[in-house]
């Protein structure tokens, strides 16, 4: 049965912004940690071209480590396994959002 709303599905060619967040003790909250509301707001700013996906070091330590970022939080934009853009910290200003959209827009798949 098809999903009731196709607006929740991203096209397979959509870029994915991986938001890598640090492992924190349960009683500690980092000022840079993204809440679900922040993730939704960022997704709204980026639109359908980029899917925002929060990757928590507590749940996915191997995935977070595999990117070799010197510090967290960090963001990595990928499409079909190709890294397009990376930033230490969160894309919280308009210029970072524009860079993300441009990186996603200009990417061309390898032909072979």
N, C-alpha and C positions, 0 to 999 in steps of 0.2 A: 504494500500500500504506500503511495507517495506521501511525503510529508505534507502537512496541512498548510505550511507557509514556506514558500521558496525563498522568502527574504532572509531566512536564517542560514541558508546554504551559501557558501562562498564558491565562486567558480574555481575549478581545479587549477587554473593558471594564476590565481590570486597569490600575491606575496603574503608572507606571514612575518609579523614582527614578534619575535620571541622576547618577552620581558623576563629577564633572569633576575630573580629576587633571592636575597640571602637567607640562610638558615638562622633563625633567631630563637632564643629561649621563649617559651610561651608567655612570660610576663613582660617581655621587652618588645617595644614597637619602634621601628626605625622611622625617622622622618621621611626617608626616601621610599618606603614601602608603599606599593600601590594597593589601594582598596579596590573592591569590585566596582565601586562607583567611578573611581579614577580610570579603571580599565574601560568601562563603558563610555566615559567621556572622551578618552583618547580614540576609541574605535569610532565614535561619532565624528570626530575631527578628521579622521583618515578616510572614512567612507568605505565603499565596497572593494576598493582596489587593494587594501591591506587588511588582513585579519590579525587582530591583536590576541596573543596567547601568552598568558602568565605561566612561567615555569618556575616553580618554587623549589629551592634547593633542598628543603626538608623532604619533599616527595620524590624529586628527580635529581639526586646529587650527581649521578653519572652524566646526565644530559648537561647540567649546568657546567660541570668541570670540563666537558668535551670542547667547550668553546674557548677555554683558556683565557677568560677575561681576568684582568688584574684585580678588579674589585667589583662588588655588586652594590646596588643594582646596575645592570647593564642591558642594553637592547641590541639585538641582532636581527636584521631584516634578511630573510631568505626566500628564495623561490625555486622550487624543484631542486632543492639541495645545494643551490649556489648562494653564497653569501653576497649580498648586494650593498650592505651598509651596516655600520656598527657604531655604537656610542656608549661611552661610560656614563652612567646615570640615566635619567629618564628624559624623553623628548617632551619637555614642558614649555617650550617657547615656539613661536610661529615659524622661525627659521628652521628649526629641527623638523617640524611637521612638513614644511615645504621640501626639505632635503629628502625625507622619507618618500614622499609622493613622487618626486622627480626620479629617485633611484628605482622605484617600482615601475614607473612609466617608461623609462628608457631601457630597461633590461630586455635583452633579446636571447631567446633560447639558442643553445648550440645545435647546429645541424650536423648530422653525421650519419 
